[in-house]
């Protein structure tokens, strides 16, 4: 059986599912292939460890496809303040000083994905193939052709690879990738502190790496602590009381001491950057296009901006057979944005790792200087919140709201 569609999306994570919905809203016939449906046993009793800091711009993109705030809004935690400390310096941002209700939300990735899939399953323009995988793939013609492991053959004017940081489609297309291995892991876990976290995103650049406490809806915090791999992996396995001693020796947040820690997980940190985002009918999106260090919480936000930017570039294109100029625009736009954000995050991480604490003190001095430079602070907030001038039009709605 052969099925002809306008767009074939491979990978139904948050970015891929959003792209499928946005392009379907343009009247295009979309096929979405994913190896695994959202977990049927979610939500569990506790928060999923996979939480992200969702920017206002990203929330506006999700709202455009009917996926924000969604049926699990009570599990999302808004943060109206952000404090960052390094050495003796610090900088603070408050949402109301910039005309915003929130600087962002801490959200569980499974909640976002489940909400998006509810929208997909009710959309008549989207055919869902799940659980399924691509078998043979042909990219050398004007249309992408693929055979699913379940049997059907698909033909599409556009093939979107949103299949993760190790993207098989990117590898199949021969697109080269630049990689930086930080030899670091991020430790993530929920923690309970002396005082509840009432909406503060707090971060300190410790002697061992950046430590963030991000608010959860029940008053606890989700920690993200990026350190040398050997140290992080040891902390995952050590008794809870030993870990509590180590983290409290490195943090001085307004929430007080960390009293309890939940399940601990370690994620390896690697920066990847695809040298091309477009090749023939193939387009890279989300983690398939790049992955960045988590210290600024921008990874998923970049993927959602990719989805909105691609849809915006394709809006005037009636037939995807005439997609060339639009995809060139997408590639220039998103590579530039990714370099600015990803490169900046990379530079901060490398600066902090300078010997003898020099990096921390340099960063702290920069924070003290930036605290009083209001135009620079405003530009930073617009970029971090995902609605600056270079952001997709859907994301910029967050500033107008």
C-alpha positions in Angstrom: 0.0 0.0 0.0 1.3 3.4 -1.0 0.3 6.6 0.8 1.0 10.1 -0.6 1.2 13.0 1.9 2.5 16.5 1.8 4.7 16.1 5.0 6.1 13.1 6.7 7.3 13.8 10.3 9.5 11.2 12.0 9.6 11.6 15.7 6.6 12.6 17.8 8.3 14.4 20.7 7.2 17.9 21.6 8.9 19.6 18.7 7.9 17.1 16.1 4.3 16.9 17.2 4.0 20.6 17.3 5.4 20.8 13.7 2.9 18.2 12.6 0.0 20.2 14.0 1.2 23.6 12.7 1.6 22.2 9.1 -1.8 20.4 9.3 -3.3 23.8 10.3 -2.1 25.1 6.9 -4.2 22.5 5.2 -1.4 20.1 4.5 -1.8 16.3 4.7 0.7 15.0 7.4 1.9 11.6 8.4 3.6 11.2 11.8 5.7 8.2 12.6 6.9 7.3 16.1 8.2 4.2 17.7 6.6 4.8 21.0 3.3 6.3 22.1 3.1 8.5 25.2 3.3 6.4 28.4 -0.1 5.0 29.4 0.9 5.0 33.1 1.5 8.7 33.3 1.0 10.7 35.4 2.4 8.8 38.3 2.3 9.7 42.0 5.4 11.8 41.7 6.7 14.3 39.1 8.5 12.9 36.1 12.2 13.7 36.3 12.1 15.0 32.7 11.1 18.6 33.4 12.0 21.7 31.3 11.9 25.4 31.7 9.3 26.5 29.1 9.6 30.1 27.9 6.6 32.4 27.3 7.4 32.3 23.6 7.2 28.5 23.6 4.0 28.6 25.5 2.5 30.9 22.8 3.5 28.4 20.1 1.9 25.5 22.1 -1.2 27.7 22.6 -1.5 28.2 18.9 -2.0 24.4 18.4 -4.4 24.1 21.4 -1.8 22.4 23.6 -1.2 25.1 26.3 -1.9 25.1 29.2 -3.5 21.7 28.7 -5.4 19.4 31.0 -2.4 19.1 33.4 -2.0 22.8 34.2 -2.0 22.1 37.9 1.3 20.3 37.5 3.0 23.3 35.9 4.9 25.8 38.1 5.3 29.4 37.0 8.3 31.3 38.0 8.2 35.0 38.3 11.7 35.6 39.6 15.2 34.4 38.5 18.4 34.7 40.5 21.8 33.7 39.2 24.9 33.7 41.4 28.6 33.3 40.6 31.5 34.2 42.9 30.5 37.3 44.8 28.2 38.6 42.0 24.6 38.0 41.2 21.8 39.2 38.9 18.1 39.0 39.4 15.1 39.3 37.0 11.5 39.8 38.0 8.6 39.2 35.6 6.6 42.2 36.6 9.5 44.6 36.0 9.3 43.5 32.3 5.6 43.6 31.9 5.2 39.8 32.1 3.1 37.5 34.2 5.9 34.9 34.4 9.4 34.4 33.1 8.5 30.8 32.3 7.1 27.6 33.6 8.6 24.3 34.8 6.7 21.6 33.0 7.0 17.9 32.7 7.9 16.8 29.1 5.4 13.8 29.2 2.6 16.3 30.1 3.4 18.4 27.0 3.7 15.4 24.7 0.4 13.8 26.0 -1.5 17.0 25.4 0.0 17.4 21.8 -0.9 13.8 21.0 -4.5 14.3 22.1 -4.7 17.1 19.5 -3.0 14.9 16.9 -5.4 12.0 17.4 -8.4 14.3 16.8 -6.9 16.1 13.7 -8.3 14.6 10.4 -5.3 15.9 8.4 -2.8 13.8 10.4 -2.3 10.1 9.9 -0.5 8.5 12.9 1.7 5.5 12.5 2.6 4.3 16.0 4.2 2.2 17.2 6.2 2.0 13.9 9.6 2.7 12.4 11.0 3.6 9.1 12.6 0.8 7.1 14.0 1.8 3.7 14.3 5.5 3.0 15.1 7.3 -0.3 16.1 10.9 -0.3 17.6 11.3 -3.8 14.5 12.4 -5.6 12.2 15.4 -5.4 10.0 13.5 -3.0 11.1 11.5 0.0 10.1 7.9 -0.1 10.0 5.5 2.9 8.8 2.1 3.8 7.4 1.5 7.3 8.4 -1.7 9.1 4.6 -2.4 9.3 4.4 -2.5 5.5 2.9 0.7 4.1 5.0 2.9 1.7 4.9 6.6 2.2 5.8 9.4 -0.3 6.1 13.0 0.9 7.2 16.4 -0.5 8.9 17.1 2.8 10.5 14.8 5.4 11.0 16.3 8.8 13.6 14.6 11.0 12.7 15.3 14.6 14.1 11.9 15.7 16.5 13.0 18.4 20.1 14.0 19.1 21.4 10.8 17.4 19.1 11.2 14.5 19.2 8.2 12.2 17.8 10.3 9.3 20.5 12.9 9.7 23.1 10.1 9.6 21.4 8.5 6.5 21.5 11.8 4.7 25.2 12.1 5.4 24.9 15.4 7.2 28.0 16.0 9.3 27.8 17.0 12.9 30.2 18.9 15.1 30.4 17.5 18.7 31.8 18.8 22.0 31.9 16.2 24.8 31.9 18.1 28.0 32.8 15.0 30.1 30.0 16.1 32.3 26.7 14.6 33.5 23.7 16.6 34.8 22.2 15.2 38.0 18.4 15.7 38.1 16.1 15.0 41.0 13.2 16.5 43.0 14.1 17.9 46.4 12.3 19.3 49.5 13.8 22.4 51.2 13.2 24.1 54.5 10.9 26.6 52.9 8.7 25.9 49.9 9.8 27.2 46.5 7.1 29.8 45.6 8.2 30.5 42.1 11.9 31.2 42.0 14.3 29.8 39.4 17.6 29.9 41.4 21.1 29.1 40.1 24.6 29.1 41.5 27.8 28.4 39.7 29.4 26.2 42.3 33.0 25.0 42.4 31.9 21.8 40.7 29.5 23.2 38.1 26.2 25.1 37.8 23.4 24.1 40.2 19.8 25.1 39.6 16.7 24.8 41.8 13.6 25.1 39.8 10.1 25.3 41.3 7.6 22.4 41.2 3.9 22.9 41.7 3.9 21.3 45.1 6.5 23.6 46.6 9.4 21.3 46.0 12.2 22.1 43.6 13.7 20.2 40.7 17.5 20.3 40.8 19.8 20.3 37.7 23.5 20.0 38.7 26.0 19.8 35.9 29.3 18.4 37.1 32.2 16.2 36.1 30.8 12.8 35.0 32.7 10.8 37.7 31.4 13.1 40.5 27.8 13.0 39.2 27.7 9.3 38.7 29.0 8.8 42.3 26.3 11.1 43.7 23.5 9.2 42.0 24.6 6.0 43.9 25.6 7.5 47.3 23.3 7.3 50.3 20.8 10.1 50.5 22.3 11.6 53.6 25.7 11.9 52.0 24.2 13.6 48.9 22.3 16.1 51.1 25.5 17.0 52.8 27.3 17.6 49.5 24.5 19.7 47.9 24.0 21.8 51.1 27.7 22.6 51.2 27.3 24.1 47.7 24.0 25.9 47.8 22.6 28.9 49.7 19.2 29.4 48.1 16.4 31.4 49.8 14.6 28.1 50.3 17.1 27.0 52.9 18.7 23.6 53.3 17.7 20.7 51.2 16.0 18.2 53.5 14.9 15.4 51.2 15.9 14.1 47.8 13.9 11.9 45.5 15.0 9.6 42.7 18.3 10.8 41.2 19.1 10.5 37.5 22.3 11.4 35.5 22.2 12.6 31.9 25.4 12.9 29.8 26.1 16.3 28.4 27.2 16.7 24.7 26.8 19.7 22.5 25.9 18.7 18.9 25.5 21.0 15.8 24.4 19.8 12.4 26.3 21.5 9.6 23.2 21.6 7.5 19.5 21.7 8.4 18.2 21.0 4.9 19.2 18.5 2.3 16.8 17.9 -0.6 13.4 17.0 0.9 14.8 16.4 4.4 14.6 19.1 7.1 16.2 18.8 10.6 14.3 20.0 13.6 14.8 20.1 17.4 17.5 17.9 18.8 18.2 16.5 15.4 19.4 20.0 14.4 21.4 20.7 17.6 21.7 19.9 21.3 22.9 22.4 23.9 24.2 22.4 27.5 21.2 22.6 29.9 22.5 25.5 32.1 20.2 28.0 30.4 17.3 25.6 29.9 16.9 26.4 26.2 17.0 23.0 24.4 13.3 22.3 24.0 12.5 26.0 23.5 14.8 25.9 20.5 13.0 22.9 19.1 9.6 24.6 19.4 11.0 27.7 17.7 12.2 25.5 14.9 8.7 24.1 14.4 7.1 27.6 14.4 9.8 29.0 12.1 9.4 26.1 9.6 5.6 26.6 9.5 6.1 30.4 9.0 8.6 29.9 6.2 6.2 27.5 4.4 3.1 29.6 4.9 3.3 31.3 1.5 4.2 28.1 -0.3 1.1 26.5 -1.9 2.9 23.5 -3.3 5.8 22.0 -1.4 7.3 21.1 -4.7 8.3 24.8 -4.7 9.8 24.6 -1.2 13.4 25.5 -2.1 13.5 29.2 -1.2 11.4 28.7 1.9 13.7 25.9 3.2 16.8 28.0 2.5 15.3 30.8 4.6 14.5 28.3 7.4 18.1 27.0 7.4 19.7 30.5 7.5 17.3 31.6 10.2 17.5 28.7 12.6 21.2 28.1 12.2 21.8 31.8 13.1 19.5 31.6 16.1 21.1 28.3 17.3 24.6 29.7 17.0 23.8 32.8 19.1 22.1 30.8 21.9 24.1 27.6 21.7 27.4 29.4 21.3 26.6 31.7 24.2 25.7 28.8 26.5 28.9 27.0 25.4 31.0 30.1 26.1 29.6 30.5 29.6 30.2 26.8 30.5 33.8 27.0 29.3 34.4 30.3 31.1 33.2 28.8 34.4 35.6 25.9 34.0 38.7 28.1 34.1 41.1 27.1 36.8 41.4 28.5 40.4 37.8 29.8 40.4 38.8 32.5 37.9 35.8 31.8 35.6 33.3 32.1 38.5 34.6 35.4 39.5 34.7 36.7 36.0 31.1 35.7 35.5 30.1 37.2 38.9 31.7 40.5 37.9 29.7 40.4 34.7 26.5 39.8 36.6 27.2 42.8 38.9 27.8 45.0 35.8 24.7 43.7 34.1 22.5 44.2 37.1 22.5 48.0 36.5 22.3 48.0 32.6 18.6 48.1 32.0 18.7 48.0 28.1 20.9 44.9 28.2 18.7 43.3 30.8 15.6 43.9 28.6 17.3 42.4 25.6 18.4 39.3 27.6 14.8 38.8 28.9 13.4 39.0 25.4 15.9 36.5 24.1 15.5 34.1 27.1 11.7 34.4 27.0 11.7 33.5 23.3 10.0 36.6 21.8 12.8 38.8 20.6 12.8 40.2 17.1 14.4 37.1 15.6 11.8 34.8 17.1 8.9 33.3 15.0 5.7 35.4 14.8 3.8 32.9 16.9 6.3 33.2 19.7 6.2 37.0 19.6 2.5 36.8 20.5 3.7 36.3 24.1 5.0 39.9 24.2 1.8 41.3 22.8 -0.4 39.3 25.3 
